[in-house]
């Protein structure tokens, strides 16, 4: 069986999932290919790069002017279709089809014309809206019946002039329905969103994101000591925050406010900052730029007393399960699928692996409540460190990469 996966990038969480699945398919003797539009060059003939740097810039400008993201990149899409014609895949596995790299009209008409089976892993909500990738903070439900008069035009994929949300919603509904398609979501929350959208006629399966438990595991005492020395961390309990991009929806401001509220009681460490953010955060917070060094990231997870993920819009953050795998409990908000790993532990074993704070509104929390829950979580972990570490590691076993990738193989075959 020939399988082609398509995504924006070969990196970040979505690209990692794509490449992990590609590798396990090849290891099991299957005919697998991966394609992307932005990022590194191909390493071999099973990696298809339709990169068009000028086309991406034009697509981005076109989006800014018209709000028609997904309707440019004609040359890059024709290049992809040429490869698809050559490969003749039995299954096309879609990941993100936004990001200024592909023409959705050309791609989906091709898929329908060729009657190719589709597996589509949704990593956000863009496929179901007329503009945005997330609508939680805007408390918007227009996507259910038809978008118009969009209140998030300046949000990704940003438009500066025109509101094309009504056209986009109708056109995407036309293109994205009528396929031989199975939807996959990485959490139960997103599967419920799918059921309320125009994609609700498709079967929808939840396959949680998986991680490599041989990599993400508690660090040795020596490694932990080295990390503490490297970043000049104090002997105070460490509260770690981490994100690939600290946009507004990721809650960096909450970390800053809570660190100030707790008056230096804990050592706050934030990973994934830009140089500009690094310059602007309080000196009481240890800021670290984005790291591609997985060992360093594992060590930071391991030395932390608590991983704090104050996200306001999210799917199923892989950072949560990475922290758990390293033996560190998680505090997060009741956002999207972010609480699901913690809730799973409480439902099945009632063991402490973290806490979930309810939001006061889609884009606010009671910071006093968060501060109290954070303090309680840290103090509980300090007292019961070995039990908490063991419990967190146990829960993370549910998200073993091999197990989750196996679910995709079962879906294919």
VMD Tcl script that draws the C-alpha trace (Angstrom):
set ca {
  {0.00 0.00 0.00}
  {1.27 3.47 -0.95}
  {0.76 6.26 1.57}
  {1.62 9.93 1.14}
  {1.49 12.31 4.11}
  {1.25 16.08 3.58}
  {2.05 18.82 6.09}
  {3.30 22.40 6.24}
  {6.63 21.58 7.90}
  {8.80 18.53 8.64}
  {9.32 19.83 12.18}
  {7.39 21.16 15.19}
  {4.80 18.84 16.74}
  {2.87 18.17 13.52}
  {5.97 17.48 11.44}
  {7.38 15.17 14.11}
  {4.16 13.15 14.12}
  {4.29 12.89 10.33}
  {7.93 11.76 10.23}
  {7.51 9.30 13.11}
  {4.63 7.67 11.26}
  {6.61 7.69 8.01}
  {9.53 5.90 9.68}
  {7.40 3.21 11.28}
  {5.66 2.58 7.95}
  {9.02 2.12 6.24}
  {10.23 -0.15 9.06}
  {7.19 -2.33 8.51}
  {7.86 -2.61 4.78}
  {5.20 -0.19 3.54}
  {5.53 2.24 0.64}
  {5.55 5.58 2.45}
  {6.22 9.14 1.31}
  {6.06 12.51 3.05}
  {5.55 15.94 1.49}
  {5.86 19.44 2.89}
  {5.94 23.00 1.66}
  {8.18 24.85 4.10}
  {11.39 23.85 5.85}
  {14.45 21.78 5.10}
  {15.33 20.07 1.84}
  {14.66 16.39 1.18}
  {17.03 13.73 2.53}
  {15.95 11.03 0.08}
  {13.49 10.30 -2.73}
  {10.71 9.44 -0.28}
  {10.67 13.02 0.98}
  {8.87 15.41 -1.36}
  {9.59 19.10 -0.88}
  {7.35 21.46 -2.83}
  {9.05 24.46 -1.25}
  {8.53 27.74 -3.08}
  {9.87 30.55 -0.90}
  {8.63 33.29 -3.21}
  {5.28 31.52 -3.52}
  {4.94 31.40 0.28}
  {5.57 35.16 0.50}
  {3.07 35.85 -2.28}
  {0.53 33.57 -0.57}
  {1.04 35.43 2.71}
  {0.59 38.81 1.00}
  {-2.47 37.52 -0.88}
  {-3.95 36.46 2.45}
  {-3.24 39.87 3.99}
  {-5.02 41.61 1.14}
  {-7.93 39.24 0.44}
  {-8.34 36.84 3.40}
  {-8.22 33.98 0.89}
  {-5.58 31.83 2.56}
  {-5.37 28.43 0.92}
  {-6.18 29.75 -2.54}
  {-2.71 30.71 -3.80}
  {0.46 28.55 -4.18}
  {-0.71 27.18 -7.53}
  {2.79 26.32 -8.79}
  {3.74 24.44 -5.60}
  {0.46 22.51 -5.62}
  {0.86 21.51 -9.26}
  {4.32 20.23 -8.35}
  {2.79 18.14 -5.55}
  {0.10 16.80 -7.88}
  {2.81 15.80 -10.37}
  {4.40 13.69 -7.64}
  {1.05 12.24 -6.59}
  {0.33 11.23 -10.18}
  {3.70 9.50 -10.29}
  {3.27 7.69 -6.95}
  {-0.44 6.87 -7.29}
  {-1.08 6.65 -3.53}
  {-3.77 4.44 -2.04}
  {-4.06 6.82 0.92}
  {-3.30 10.49 1.29}
  {-2.80 11.39 4.94}
  {-3.33 15.11 5.45}
  {-2.05 17.05 8.42}
  {-2.09 20.87 8.28}
  {-3.18 22.20 4.89}
  {-2.73 25.83 5.89}
  {0.46 27.84 6.28}
  {0.70 29.60 2.90}
  {2.12 26.63 1.02}
  {-0.69 24.88 -0.83}
  {-3.80 25.56 -2.92}
  {-6.63 23.66 -1.25}
  {-8.94 23.98 -4.24}
  {-6.50 22.27 -6.61}
  {-5.52 19.62 -4.05}
  {-9.00 18.61 -2.95}
  {-10.43 18.59 -6.48}
  {-7.56 16.29 -7.46}
  {-8.26 13.96 -4.53}
  {-11.95 13.81 -5.44}
  {-11.28 13.27 -9.14}
  {-8.88 10.40 -8.40}
  {-11.15 9.01 -5.64}
  {-8.21 8.64 -3.26}
  {-8.88 7.57 0.32}
  {-8.02 10.26 2.87}
  {-6.96 10.16 6.50}
  {-6.93 13.68 7.92}
  {-5.35 14.45 11.28}
  {-6.64 17.78 12.55}
  {-4.14 19.63 14.71}
  {-6.31 22.74 15.12}
  {-9.72 24.07 14.01}
  {-8.81 25.81 10.74}
  {-10.47 23.20 8.53}
  {-13.85 24.01 10.10}
  {-13.84 27.81 10.07}
  {-13.95 30.67 7.61}
  {-10.76 32.21 8.91}
  {-9.20 31.29 12.24}
  {-7.37 28.25 13.57}
  {-8.75 28.78 17.09}
  {-11.96 30.36 18.32}
  {-12.00 29.72 22.09}
  {-10.73 33.11 23.21}
  {-13.16 34.88 20.88}
  {-16.03 32.73 22.25}
  {-17.24 32.42 18.65}
  {-19.62 29.71 17.43}
  {-20.25 30.99 13.90}
  {-18.22 28.09 12.49}
  {-21.09 25.76 13.34}
  {-23.56 27.30 10.88}
  {-21.61 29.74 8.71}
  {-18.88 32.30 9.29}
  {-19.26 36.02 8.52}
  {-18.24 39.36 10.03}
  {-15.15 37.76 11.54}
  {-13.90 39.30 14.78}
  {-10.47 37.67 14.43}
  {-9.26 39.00 11.09}
  {-5.97 40.11 12.66}
  {-5.38 36.64 14.07}
  {-3.54 33.99 12.04}
  {-3.91 33.80 9.08}
  {-4.15 37.58 9.34}
  {-6.05 39.75 6.88}
  {-5.57 43.51 6.89}
  {-8.29 44.62 4.49}
  {-11.05 42.19 3.57}
  {-13.27 39.84 5.56}
  {-13.47 36.72 3.41}
  {-14.78 34.47 6.18}
  {-18.20 33.84 4.59}
  {-16.68 32.89 1.22}
  {-13.99 30.80 2.90}
  {-16.44 28.88 5.10}
  {-18.70 28.03 2.16}
  {-15.80 27.12 -0.13}
  {-14.06 24.99 2.49}
  {-17.31 23.17 3.22}
  {-17.65 22.44 -0.50}
  {-14.05 21.24 -0.85}
  {-13.69 19.35 2.42}
  {-16.92 17.34 2.26}
  {-17.76 14.49 -0.12}
  {-14.44 12.70 0.37}
  {-13.70 9.09 1.27}
  {-12.24 10.36 4.52}
  {-11.58 9.42 8.13}
  {-10.85 12.25 10.54}
  {-8.33 11.77 13.35}
  {-8.13 14.12 16.31}
  {-5.42 14.08 19.00}
  {-7.94 14.58 21.80}
  {-11.58 14.04 22.73}
  {-12.26 17.77 22.85}
  {-11.48 18.27 19.16}
  {-13.52 15.22 18.19}
  {-16.54 16.92 19.77}
  {-15.83 20.06 17.74}
  {-15.72 17.96 14.55}
  {-19.14 16.50 15.37}
  {-20.60 20.02 15.45}
  {-19.04 21.08 12.13}
  {-19.65 20.36 8.44}
  {-17.12 17.50 8.78}
  {-19.56 15.59 10.99}
  {-20.48 13.05 8.30}
  {-17.00 11.52 8.45}
  {-15.99 8.84 10.96}
  {-13.79 10.47 13.59}
  {-11.22 8.59 15.67}
  {-9.23 9.93 18.63}
  {-5.53 9.03 18.50}
  {-3.56 10.85 21.16}
  {-0.16 12.27 20.32}
  {2.64 9.96 21.39}
  {6.19 10.57 22.59}
  {9.38 8.52 22.74}
  {9.52 7.28 26.33}
  {13.14 6.20 25.88}
  {14.02 9.86 25.39}
  {11.51 11.56 27.67}
  {12.27 10.08 31.07}
  {13.62 11.39 34.39}
  {17.21 12.61 34.10}
  {20.02 11.26 36.22}
  {21.16 13.16 39.31}
  {24.31 14.22 37.45}
  {22.36 15.55 34.45}
  {19.97 17.43 36.72}
  {22.86 19.00 38.64}
  {24.51 20.05 35.38}
  {21.33 21.78 34.19}
  {20.85 23.59 37.49}
  {24.44 24.83 37.29}
  {24.18 25.83 33.61}
  {21.17 28.08 34.16}
  {22.26 29.22 37.63}
  {19.02 28.02 39.18}
  {18.44 28.50 42.89}
  {17.51 25.83 45.42}
  {13.89 27.03 45.34}
  {11.21 24.74 43.82}
  {11.20 25.22 40.05}
  {8.04 26.04 38.09}
  {8.68 25.45 34.38}
  {6.77 26.87 31.44}
  {7.51 25.77 27.89}
  {6.11 26.45 24.42}
  {7.47 26.44 20.88}
  {6.00 29.93 20.45}
  {4.81 32.16 23.27}
  {1.89 33.83 21.51}
  {-0.87 35.57 23.49}
  {-2.96 32.41 23.66}
  {-0.14 30.48 25.35}
  {-0.41 32.54 28.55}
  {3.06 34.01 29.08}
  {1.52 37.06 30.78}
  {-0.09 34.77 33.36}
  {3.28 33.27 34.24}
  {4.72 36.76 34.72}
  {1.81 37.93 36.88}
  {1.77 34.80 39.04}
  {5.53 34.89 39.57}
  {5.12 38.47 40.80}
  {2.15 37.48 42.94}
  {4.16 34.77 44.68}
  {6.98 37.22 45.43}
  {9.95 35.00 44.67}
  {8.66 31.96 46.55}
  {9.50 29.74 43.57}
  {12.00 29.83 40.72}
  {10.07 30.36 37.46}
  {11.78 29.15 34.29}
  {10.33 29.80 30.83}
  {11.59 27.99 27.71}
  {10.87 28.99 24.11}
  {11.17 32.78 24.31}
  {12.20 35.02 21.44}
  {15.10 37.41 22.00}
  {12.60 40.27 22.27}
  {10.57 38.42 24.91}
  {13.77 37.51 26.73}
  {14.64 41.19 27.05}
  {11.19 42.17 28.34}
  {10.43 39.53 30.99}
  {11.20 40.31 34.66}
  {14.70 39.46 35.84}
  {13.14 37.23 38.51}
  {12.19 34.77 35.75}
  {14.87 32.64 34.13}
  {14.21 32.94 30.41}
  {15.56 30.49 27.84}
  {15.26 30.79 24.07}
  {13.80 27.97 22.06}
  {15.99 24.88 22.19}
  {16.27 22.07 19.67}
  {18.42 20.14 22.13}
  {16.07 17.41 23.35}
  {18.45 16.29 26.11}
  {18.50 19.82 27.49}
  {14.70 19.97 27.38}
  {14.40 16.62 29.17}
  {16.75 17.85 31.89}
  {14.66 21.00 32.38}
  {11.47 18.95 32.65}
  {13.19 16.66 35.15}
  {14.51 19.35 37.49}
  {11.16 21.15 37.60}
  {8.84 20.64 40.56}
  {5.84 21.58 38.41}
  {5.19 22.16 34.70}
  {2.81 25.11 34.27}
  {0.92 25.31 30.96}
  {-1.39 28.37 31.09}
  {-2.73 27.92 27.56}
  {-6.01 29.57 26.53}
  {-6.38 27.85 23.15}
  {-4.94 24.43 22.40}
  {-5.53 20.96 21.06}
  {-3.52 18.33 22.96}
  {-0.21 19.89 24.05}
  {2.64 17.41 23.69}
  {4.57 19.41 26.30}
  {2.18 18.15 29.00}
  {2.94 14.50 28.34}
  {6.66 15.19 27.89}
  {6.70 16.70 31.38}
  {4.75 13.77 32.83}
  {7.15 11.30 31.21}
  {10.02 13.09 32.96}
  {8.23 12.65 36.29}
  {6.90 16.19 36.62}
  {3.23 16.99 37.36}
  {1.30 19.48 35.23}
  {-0.87 22.47 36.04}
  {-3.01 23.70 33.15}
  {-6.32 25.39 32.36}
  {-9.50 23.68 31.18}
  {-8.57 24.53 27.60}
  {-9.25 22.22 24.66}
  {-7.58 18.85 25.21}
  {-4.93 20.21 27.57}
  {-6.51 18.67 30.72}
  {-7.14 15.23 29.23}
  {-3.97 13.46 30.40}
  {-4.54 14.70 33.96}
  {-8.23 13.82 33.86}
  {-7.41 10.37 32.52}
  {-5.18 9.70 35.54}
  {-7.81 10.88 38.00}
  {-10.57 8.81 36.39}
  {-8.61 5.58 36.34}
  {-6.42 5.67 39.42}
  {-7.13 8.94 41.26}
  {-3.39 9.53 41.58}
  {-1.93 13.04 41.63}
  {-0.21 14.02 38.39}
  {-1.29 17.64 38.36}
  {-4.28 19.97 38.48}
  {-6.68 21.75 36.14}
  {-7.94 25.28 36.78}
  {-11.28 26.36 35.30}
  {-11.24 29.62 33.35}
  {-13.46 32.48 34.51}
  {-14.21 33.27 30.85}
  {-12.78 32.09 27.51}
  {-9.83 34.48 27.87}
  {-9.48 35.08 31.62}
  {-8.68 33.17 34.80}
  {-8.79 34.14 38.45}
  {-5.07 34.56 39.09}
  {-5.56 34.23 42.84}
  {-7.11 30.80 42.29}
  {-4.30 29.81 39.92}
  {-1.69 30.96 42.45}
  {-3.28 28.90 45.20}
  {-3.61 25.76 43.07}
  {-0.04 26.20 41.83}
  {1.23 26.54 45.41}
  {-0.76 23.51 46.57}
  {0.56 21.48 43.61}
  {4.17 22.42 44.29}
  {3.94 21.75 48.03}
  {2.23 18.38 47.47}
  {4.95 17.40 45.01}
  {7.72 18.38 47.43}
  {6.24 16.23 50.20}
  {5.44 13.23 47.97}
  {8.16 13.62 45.34}
  {8.95 9.96 44.69}
  {5.29 8.91 44.54}
  {4.39 11.81 42.27}
  {7.30 11.08 39.94}
  {6.27 7.42 39.73}
  {2.62 8.33 39.11}
  {3.49 10.82 36.36}
  {5.71 8.29 34.62}
  {2.96 5.67 34.85}
  {0.39 7.96 33.20}
  {2.83 8.84 30.42}
  {2.94 5.16 29.39}
  {-0.50 5.70 27.86}
  {1.13 8.01 25.34}
  {3.93 5.76 24.19}
  {4.84 6.69 20.62}
  {4.86 3.11 19.36}
  {1.42 2.43 20.78}
  {-0.10 5.55 19.23}
  {1.56 5.02 15.86}
  {0.23 1.47 15.92}
  {-3.28 2.92 16.05}
  {-2.59 4.71 12.77}
  {-1.39 1.46 11.20}
  {-4.62 -0.21 12.29}
  {-6.54 2.65 10.72}
  {-4.69 2.28 7.40}
  {-4.87 -1.47 7.13}
}
mol new
graphics top color blue
foreach p $ca { graphics top sphere $p radius 0.5 }
foreach p [lrange $ca 0 end-1] q [lrange $ca 1 end] { graphics top cylinder $p $q radius 0.2 }
display resetview
